[in-house]
Each structure stands twice: as structure tokens, then as C-alpha cells.
């Protein structure tokens, strides 16, 4: 498969209608928005073009993504500020600053963009022959090549299993260690071939490429994605203004689990018997109160999935910081889809109210990103 140029890639923001409906429910035409994963700027462009008085802060770890988004969003330059860096670090800096107004809406879209897979040249895709890097930011110290060539077999297997949910993690780790004895593994296509050779033939013929979960695991490890997700969500909850919303779109069960635990803990609906819940790094002002905007995650409609298959594993969760003295209420009702995710959804004051045609979706969870090769 040949590398594609950025000009030939079409970016489609995931669950855009639902994000716009959440923002519209705030009824704050002069809101400050923080987009923690600016990417190609799809959500940003939609919000900036529809709401002419909002201020928008976009964060992205990738300098190239910041550059592309800056060009795309140049008509809104007077209302836009772009910060390059990992979102947890940038949110920590903003939290310590007195120079910005408290944000009313904070958005996380945790998916990996098509540009990263097909145009970054950093080895995210097992379908291309590229240097095995996988860093979103040049600030990250460790590359995927460092991991596959330096970690011992047990640690490799643990990474592939824990961050990728790969049942053949030990076979794959053993194959990697044997292959690197002959020559260092520095190419994404070479690694993909090693992984494929390590698994049973039936597994190689399954719907997912056999290297999908291994590549996901390495990318998560290189960028400390799960640690940054947890810290970023906790910081966002502390930073958002009273009455404001923190929204997160996740694409696999590991990151969705972090969002679920963080939001449930803050809303006071988390159980007390879970070690994972107890270890959640949520630390906000004791006087802050929160509510879940909807109890179960929203999933893409069947129409969106048909138009953009990359959206099929997406889940949207949202948390509202209550105004002082407010009493939390359920602000979304609807029918549950499979495994508890919402199919029809109602966000007060939005186009997704009970009479709207929201459609349905398969809400099954996945431990591996299936959207991209």
C-alpha cells in the first residue's frame, strides 16, 4: 500500500451532530471552547463557523497537525489559539494560568486521524513501510522501534496483551525477540510481517489484520495514552466552568473505561468496591458537583457508520459541572442499544430531541481499534 498525501485524505469528524447538540444545550453564545485533540480541525471548523462569538483553544501533540489545522481554520484566526503539546500538559498549564476565561466546553476526540495512519511517515500503519516511530509528538522520548528492539520478551508480551488485548501476545513477543537477533526491527511493514508469521493461519484470515492489536498496543505505550487520558480528563473537570460540559469520544474499551470511571466518580455514581475506581486520579475542588449528561454512552447512528465506517466503534460520554446550588437531574433519556449504549438520544434544546431521527448503531465494545489499518 502506498503512502497517501494529505491533499488526498478526507477528514470526517466523528459524531459531529452529537457534539454540536451538546454545545447547543449550553446556550452560551460567547463560550470558550478547549478542543484537546484538534487534529484536522473538523469539530473546530463546525463550531467556529456556526457560533461567531466563541473563543476556541485547540491542542494537539503533533506539530504537523497544528500546522494543517491552522491553515484550515485561518478564517477564524482572531478567535482561535492553537497550542502544540500533549493535552494533559497543556491543560495543566492553562489551569495554572489566570490569563484565560474558564472554558465552558472541553472536548476530547481520542481517535487516531487518517493523516497519522497514511501521511505521517511514522509507522502507525501496518500497511505501509515506514520508520517504526509512532510518536504523536517529537517530545516523546521513546519510539516504537526502541520498544521492540530493547524490551525483554516478558515486557513486550505484557504490553501487547494489556494495551492491545492480543491473545497471542506471548507468541508475538517471542517472534519479535527472535527476529531482532538477526537484525534490528525498524520498519512498520517488517514488524507487521513478523507478527503475522507468529499467529495461527486461521487468525491471519480473520476480519482484522493480525498486527492490528500489536500496533495499537505499541502506540498507546509510546505516547502514554491511557495515563494522559486519565490525567487530562481530571484536569478538564477541574478547569471547566460551572454549568460547562466535558465531552469525550473514545474508540476502544481501555480509554472508554477510563472516561467512564472518571465521570462516574465525579458524578458520585461510582461503586466503592472497584480498585480501578479507587485509583482514579480525579482531584477537583471539594465544592464542585457534577452530573452525567447521559448515563450510557451515545454511539454513532447507522447513517453515520455507513457514511464513515471509521466511526463504528466510537462512544461519546459527557459530564456537566453543576452551577452552585443546582441539583443534578438526568438530562438525557432514550432507548438503550445493545450492551447498554444509547441509540436514540435526547439532548434538551438540540436537534437530537425525542422527535428527531437519531437512528441506531451497533454499540459493541472492542479492545482494538478497527477503524484504521
N, C-alpha and C positions, 0 to 999 in steps of 0.2 A: 504493500500500500504506500502511495506517495504522499509526502507531506503536502498539506493544502495551505495556500496563502490566506492571510487574514481577510483579504478582499473577497474571497470565495466562500467564507463562512458566514452563515446567518445565525445571529444570536436571538433566541426567543426567550424572554423572561418567563420563568415558571410561576404559575398561579397568580398571574398579574391581576386578574379581576378580583380575586380574594384579597390581595394586598391593597388594592385601591379601595375596596369596600371597608376594610379595617381603618384605613386612613380617613376615609369619608366619615366614619362613625365618630371620629374625634370632634368634628365640627370646629376645627381650628385653622382658619384660612391663612394665618400668619405663623404657622407652626415651624419649628426647627426639626429637621429630619436628619438622623445619622444612618447612613447605609454602610454597614460594617463589611460588606463584601461587594464593592462597587462593580467589579468585573467589567463587562462590556457596557454597562450603564443603562440597561433596559428598564429596570424599575425606576431608576433615576429620571430618565427621559420622560416616562409616562407621568410621574408625579410633578416634575418641574413644568411640563407643558400644560398640565391641567390646572395647576394651582400656582397662580402668578405671584403670590406674595410669600411663598415659603422659602426658608433658607435650608440649604442642603449641604451636608458634610459627607463626602464619600471616602471610604477607607479601602485600600487594597494592598496586599503584601507585594504584589507583582508590579515592578516599575513599568513594564510594558503595558499591562492592563490600565494603569493610571494614565499613561500617555494616550492610549486608544480612547478611553472614556473621556479624557479631557478634550480631545478633538470632537468627538460626537456631541458632547454637551457644551461646546463653546458658546452657543447662543445664550446660554444661561449663566455665563461666567460671573456676572455680578452677584448672583445668588448661590454660587457653587464654590465649595472649598474641597480640594482633593488632598488627602493625607496618605503617603506611602508608608506602609508598615503593617505588621500583624495587628489585627483588630483589638486583641486584648491589651497590647502595649499602648496603642493609640487611645483606647478608652480610658486606660489608667491615667494617661497624660491629660486628657480632657477633663477627667474627674477632679484632677488636682488644679485645674485652671479656673480662674474667675473671669475669664475673658469671653466665655460663651454663655448664651442663654440655655437653661435646662432644656434638653430635647424633648419633644412631645411624642416622637415616633422613632423607634430604633428597629432596624430591620437586619436580619441575618439570612442570607441565602447560601447555605453551606455546600451547594453543588460545585463540581469542577466544570469549568467552561470548556466549550469546544475549542477555543483558542489554545488552552493549555494542552489538550489532547493532540490537536492536529497542527498547531503552528508555533508552539513554544520552542521546539527543538530540545526539550529537557527530559525526554524519555518517559512521559506519562503514559503513552500508549504502547501496548504490546504489539500493535500492528505496524509500527514504524521502527526503523533502525536509527536510533539517536543515542547520544551520550546519556548514560544512566544517572540522571541528576535528581529530578523530582522535587526540587525546592521551589516553592512559590516565591520566595524572596532570597536574594543573594546574601541576606543577613544570616540565614540559617547556616550553621556550621557544618552539618553532616549531610552528605549526599546519599542517594540510594546505592551508588557504587561503593561507598565507604562501608555501608552495612553488609552488603552481600559478599564483600571481599575480606572483611575484618572480623565480623561477629562469629562466635563459635556456633556449632551446629545446633545446640540446645536453644540458645538465644534466638537464632533465626527461626527455628520451629515455633517457638513461643510467640514471636512477633507475627508470623504468618497466621497462626491459629487465633490469637487474641484479637488482632486488628482486621483480619480478613475472614474469620470463620471457616478457614480452609481445613477440611477433614484429612487431607493428605499432606498436612504441613510437615510432618517428620520425613516423609519420602522426599518432598521437595527440598527441604533443608539439606538432607544428605546428598542429593544430586548437585546442589549448588556448591557444597564444600568439595565434592569430588571434582567438579568441573574447574573450579578456581585453582586446584592443584596444578592443572595443565597450563592455564593462562588466566589472568585477571578477567573478571566479567565486567565490562564497561559499556556494553551496548544493550539497549532495551530489547531488540529482536533476539539477540543471543540468549538473554535471560528468559524470554518467553519460550524459546525452543527447549531450554533446559527444564523448565517447569513442565512443559507438555510431555517431555520424554519420561518424566518421573511418575506420572499418574497412569492409572489403568486405561486401556483403549476405550472402554465404554465412556469413561469420564471425558476423554478428549472429544467424543462425539456428542456431548451434551449441548444444550442451548447456549450456555456460557462458554466463552473461551477458557481453557483450563488455567490460564495465567491471570484471569480477572481478579481473583481474591488476593493473590500474592502481590500484584501491583497495587491494589488498594491498601494492603497492609503496609507496604514499604512507604507509600506516600503519606499515610497517616503518621507513621513513625518519624519520617524525615521532618515533617512540619509540626510535630507535636499537636496534631489537630484536636484530639479529644481533650487534652489539657487546656488548650487555648479556648475551645468551645465552652468548657465549664467556667473558666475564669472570665471570659467575655460576657457570658450571659449574666453572671453575678454582678459584674461591673455595670452592665446595661440597666439592670433592675435598680441598682443604687442610683444611677445617674438620671434616669428618666423622670420627667416632671410629674407631679401629682395629676391624675387623670390621663396620663400618657400610656402608650402601649409599647411593649417589646414583642416583636414577632420573629419567629424563626422557621425557616423552611429547611428540612433535613431530608436526606436521601438514603440513609441506611440506619439499621436499628441501633447501632452504637451511639451515633450522635443524637438520634431521636430520644434514646433513653436518657441521655444527659439533659436534654431540654425538658423532658417530662419530669424528671426528678427535681430539677431546679425550680421549675414553675410550680409544681405541686407543693414543694416545701415552702415556698414563699407565700402561696395562697392558703397554707395551713391545712392542705388535704393529703399530705404525705403520711404514710404509716410510720410507726416508730420502731418497727422490728427489722427494717432493712439496713444492712451495713452500708450499702451503696448510698441510701438516703442520708444516713448519719454522717457520711464522709463528704457530702456535697459541700463545695466551697462557697456557699451563699452567705454573704455578710453585708447586711444593709442596716440602715438606721432602724432602731427598735420601734420607732413610732410609725414607720411605713407599713401600710397594709396593702395587700394585693388580692386580685381575684383572677381566676382563669376566664378568659373571654369566651372560650368554649371548652367543655370538659374533655372531649375527644378531639383528636386532630382532624382538620379538614384534609381531604385528598383531592387531586385533580378530577375534573369531570371527564366523562368518556369522550366528550368532544375535544377537550384539550389533549388528552392522551393520543387520540387519533391524529391530531394536527402536529403534536410534538411528543413523540414516544419517549424522549429523554425525561419527561415529567412523570413517568408512570409510577416511580417509587417515592415521589415527593409527599411530605406531610407538613402541614402548617399548624403550628401551635402559637398561641398568643397570651400574653399576661398584661393585665392593666394595674397600674398603681392607683389606688383609690384616693380621691380627694379627702382632705381632713374631715372627719366626722361622717363620711359616707359609709353606707352599709353595702357590702358586696352582694350582688344578685347574679343569677345565671343570665347572661346576655346573648346566649345563642341557643336555639332549640332546633331539633331536626331529627331525621331518621338515621339510625346507625347503619353503616355498611358492614361488610364482613370484618371480623376481628375488632369491632368497636369503633372504627373510624367513621366520621360523619360523611354522608353522601349529599343529602340536601341540607343546605345551611342557611341560617338567617342571621344577618348582622344588622342591627337596628339602623335605619336611615340609609341603607345601602341597596344596590341593585340585586343583592342576594337575599332580599327579604322573602317571606314564605311564599309569595306568589310568583317568584322568579323561577326560571327554568335553569336549575343548577346542574342537572344531570347527575350521573353516577360514576363510580370508579371502583376498580379492584384495589382494596386497601391493604393487601397482604404485605407484611414486613419482609425485608430482605437484609441479609448481613453483608451483601456485596453490592457495590454499585453496578447496575446493569445497563445504565444509560449510555455509557461510552466504552469503546474498546481500549 
